[in-house]
Amino acid sequence: MNPQQAPDYEALLQALHARQQFPDSVIHLWTIAPYTQIALDVEIFERSQVRGFYSLLFLTQALGKQNLGDRLQLTVVSNHLHGVTAEEIVSPEKATVLAAVKVIGQEYPNINCRSIDVMISDAEKLVERLLGESIPSQAEDLVSRISRRRSEALDAKAQRALKVDVSDDVAIAYGKGQRWVQAFESVKLPKTNTSALLRTGGVYLITGGLGNIGLVLAEYLAKSVKAKLILTGRAVFPTKDEWEKWLATHDEDDEISGKIRKVQRLETLGARVMVAAADVADIQQMQAVIAQAESQFGRLNGVIHAAGVLGESSFNTIEKIEKIHCDRQFQSKVYGLLVLEKILQEKQLDFCLLMSSLSSVLGGLGSVAYAAANLFMDAFIHQQKRNNSIPWIGVNWDIWQFKNNKNIFTSASLAEFAIAPEEGMDALQRILSQDEFEQVVVSTGDLQSRIDRSIQVKLREPDIPQQDSLSSAYSRPNLPNCYVAPRDRLEQIIANLWQQLFGIEQVGIHDNFFDLGGESINGMTFINQFQKQLGQIVHISAIFEAPTVNEFAAYLQKKYPEALAKMLKLETVLVGDREEGEL
Ligand SMILES: NC(=O)c1ccc[n+]([C@@H]2O[C@H](COP(=O)([O-])OP(=O)(O)OC[C@H]3O[C@@H](n4cnc5c(N)ncnc54)[C@H](OP(=O)(O)O)[C@@H]3O)[C@@H](O)[C@H]2O)c1
């Protein structure tokens, strides 16, 4: 089969189905590849996605179409994915598979997905030999062939891992006789008056500098060191001599007017600002901007890479995602970063800070491409620390709080826990005052419990707590719409599940799942629970397509009329029995 052809995966699964040989375990070995010394570029990245990230998406889409009822174990085996020892070479282009592993598990409650990275001391030889042989028809065969080459360094634990690793860890690495899992350590970074990495009057480039976070960070640099700032974005921004006219002829809440006022404020705070239109993934445009900036302001001292695409266009469930959606995310965070690496190499910078996201760690419904792009940046930093003079720092930010935040996961209830701009500036100051960590995760809640709930949740099969077990239910939160009671049994079932899920007394039919506090984790719990009652796979995208009780009911009626009728009939019998019993 051709890894690039989605129909091939479907044909394979259909054939297995027809022969009643549908697997309960799939081992994906296409991310094992020999390490090449060639410098990473767009072509190598794209080639790696074909056998890695996209292959997993196609496989999952094909599995989804089979409407699997039974649980399936999907194990993604790789090499050079993690750099757990100093010698291990990291291939950042492979990191995107981790996004697939995390999000497949979240969007497909019946697929247990995990990643196993094997550190092989002589990987090239082993992989070359494996690939040089005729590929065995069954993965089991391949595993046993690997085991025969045990002397060539894949240790016994790794083979066992492929078969019997039943822990609830999602990302595992094997090598040097050890089993490794990723862990995060909580640190409190001290606050100093000035950030060690900043210079008074320093020259700083912020890609995506006219975005929400870019402008906050620009304000911090203006206030703290009266910086000379280069703010870039793809869109053309009015030139300085056009600002007054623009402000006079546009509404108060016009987006560009808001940005103009913010840039004016930066200048009032003592900064000098150059705004330039440049796609960070376009090397010529970026070279031209840097040349212009250096002739205007002098040598560049630091870079903040904040270019990224958020908003609804960045949200795509695996069921519906296409390459074009992934490319949109890769543009700034992968191709843009590769451009930055090239043009900054000779620059002797004090730092180059990458604005990554907590989605690298937590995944999230609909965010497979976004998480993949951010995971690439994280892995890139770990690769670079070994062979590059630029001090790269990655920050995996939690959600920020902006009135116009395009991050669609910022539901009304989550927003109150989001990072306020002043808190973000404070965190940045602390991060730029230390030189110990090259990756810092900023989480507003306890990170480990969030990981446990979002990534490993499925292996523990969480259920929605029963009403009786809820010690107390909260009254209905302040929502933009009025309470309208459920009108039929289906709406009642959905509303009841949400009431139990959120611990709220009353959920009305126009209440929005995300306004009630819905996010990846409880979205998955709800879908999990509902599909058990329905006896059919419900795609997680349903909750995004139909986020209110009445919309969700209508969605179900349209998609699953027969299963629904059966479920409601059974429900009536059960309720009837119960009522009879109580009477
Ligand atoms: N907001 C959050 O809650 C949050 C949380 C975690 C991490 N982050 C990360 O932080 C960064 C900034 O987020 P934000 O909230 O400030 O987003 P934003 O308001 O949408 O700003 C992002 C900016 O990036 C620019 N951009 C996009 N693609 C570009 C490209 N190829 N070349 C140059 N500029 C490009 C956009 O301008 P043009 O459209 O004009 O190019 C936009 O102004 C992003 O990387 C995001 O992933 C954000």
The ligand as an SDF file (V2000), in Angstrom:
LIG
                    3D

 48 52  0  0  0  0  0  0  0  0999 V2000
   -3.6890   32.9730   22.3030 N   0  0  0  0  0  0  0  0  0  0  0  0
   -3.4720   31.9170   23.0580 C   0  0  0  0  0  0  0  0  0  0  0  0
   -4.2740   31.5900   23.9550 O   0  0  0  0  0  0  0  0  0  0  0  0
   -2.2080   31.1180   22.8710 C   0  0  0  0  0  0  0  0  0  0  0  0
   -1.9180   30.0720   23.7630 C   0  0  0  0  0  0  0  0  0  0  0  0
   -0.7650   29.3210   23.5840 C   0  0  0  0  0  0  0  0  0  0  0  0
    0.1210   29.6250   22.5700 C   0  0  0  0  0  0  0  0  0  0  0  0
   -0.1900   30.6430   21.7010 N   0  0  0  0  0  0  0  0  0  0  0  0
    0.7550   30.9010   20.6170 C   0  0  0  0  0  0  0  0  0  0  0  0
    1.2170   32.2280   20.7000 O   0  0  0  0  0  0  0  0  0  0  0  0
    1.3930   32.7910   19.4090 C   0  0  0  0  0  0  0  0  0  0  0  0
    0.6430   34.0950   19.3010 C   0  0  0  0  0  0  0  0  0  0  0  0
   -0.7330   33.8700   19.5570 O   0  0  0  0  0  0  0  0  0  0  0  0
   -1.7840   35.0620   19.5090 P   0  0  0  0  0  0  0  0  0  0  0  0
   -2.8560   34.7400   20.4590 O   0  0  0  0  0  0  0  0  0  0  0  0
   -1.0820   36.3440   19.6100 O   0  0  0  0  0  0  0  0  0  0  0  0
   -2.3600   34.8520   18.0410 O   0  0  0  0  0  0  0  0  0  0  0  0
   -2.8670   35.9810   17.0190 P   0  0  0  0  0  0  0  0  0  0  0  0
   -3.4840   37.1020   17.7490 O   0  0  0  0  0  0  0  0  0  0  0  0
   -3.6570   35.2790   15.9910 O   0  0  0  0  0  0  0  0  0  0  0  0
   -1.4870   36.4790   16.3910 O   0  0  0  0  0  0  0  0  0  0  0  0
   -0.7170   35.6670   15.5810 C   0  0  0  0  0  0  0  0  0  0  0  0
   -0.0840   36.5520   14.5370 C   0  0  0  0  0  0  0  0  0  0  0  0
    0.7430   35.7390   13.7210 O   0  0  0  0  0  0  0  0  0  0  0  0
    0.7110   36.2960   12.4060 C   0  0  0  0  0  0  0  0  0  0  0  0
    1.0660   35.2320   11.4640 N   0  0  0  0  0  0  0  0  0  0  0  0
    0.4000   34.0800   11.2140 C   0  0  0  0  0  0  0  0  0  0  0  0
    1.0440   33.3640   10.2860 N   0  0  0  0  0  0  0  0  0  0  0  0
    2.1440   34.0730    9.9420 C   0  0  0  0  0  0  0  0  0  0  0  0
    3.1960   33.8630    9.0390 C   0  0  0  0  0  0  0  0  0  0  0  0
    3.2690   32.7550    8.2720 N   0  0  0  0  0  0  0  0  0  0  0  0
    4.1560   34.8040    8.9430 N   0  0  0  0  0  0  0  0  0  0  0  0
    4.1110   35.9190    9.6940 C   0  0  0  0  0  0  0  0  0  0  0  0
    3.1350   36.1850   10.5660 N   0  0  0  0  0  0  0  0  0  0  0  0
    2.1550   35.2650   10.6870 C   0  0  0  0  0  0  0  0  0  0  0  0
   -0.7130   36.8060   12.2160 C   0  0  0  0  0  0  0  0  0  0  0  0
   -0.7560   37.9490   11.3950 O   0  0  0  0  0  0  0  0  0  0  0  0
   -1.0740   37.8070    9.8210 P   0  0  0  0  0  0  0  0  0  0  0  0
   -2.3580   37.0510    9.7140 O   0  0  0  0  0  0  0  0  0  0  0  0
   -1.1400   39.2120    9.3320 O   0  0  0  0  0  0  0  0  0  0  0  0
    0.0710   37.0620    9.2520 O   0  0  0  0  0  0  0  0  0  0  0  0
   -1.1160   37.2070   13.6410 C   0  0  0  0  0  0  0  0  0  0  0  0
   -1.0670   38.5910   13.8330 O   0  0  0  0  0  0  0  0  0  0  0  0
    0.9270   31.7340   18.4240 C   0  0  0  0  0  0  0  0  0  0  0  0
    2.0350   31.0640   17.9270 O   0  0  0  0  0  0  0  0  0  0  0  0
    0.0820   30.7990   19.2550 C   0  0  0  0  0  0  0  0  0  0  0  0
    0.1120   29.4890   18.7700 O   0  0  0  0  0  0  0  0  0  0  0  0
   -1.3230   31.3910   21.8340 C   0  0  0  0  0  0  0  0  0  0  0  0
  1  2  1  0
  2  3  2  0
  2  4  1  0
  4  5  1  0
  4 48  2  0
  5  6  2  0
  6  7  1  0
  7  8  2  0
  8  9  1  0
  8 48  1  0
  9 10  1  0
  9 46  1  0
 10 11  1  0
 11 12  1  0
 11 44  1  0
 12 13  1  0
 13 14  1  0
 14 15  2  0
 14 16  1  0
 14 17  1  0
 17 18  1  0
 18 19  2  0
 18 20  1  0
 18 21  1  0
 21 22  1  0
 22 23  1  0
 23 24  1  0
 23 42  1  0
 24 25  1  0
 25 26  1  0
 25 36  1  0
 26 27  1  0
 26 35  1  0
 27 28  2  0
 28 29  1  0
 29 30  1  0
 29 35  2  0
 30 31  1  0
 30 32  2  0
 32 33  1  0
 33 34  2  0
 34 35  1  0
 36 37  1  0
 36 42  1  0
 37 38  1  0
 38 39  2  0
 38 40  1  0
 38 41  1  0
 42 43  1  0
 44 45  1  0
 44 46  1  0
 46 47  1  0
M  CHG  2   8   1  16  -1
M  END
$$$$
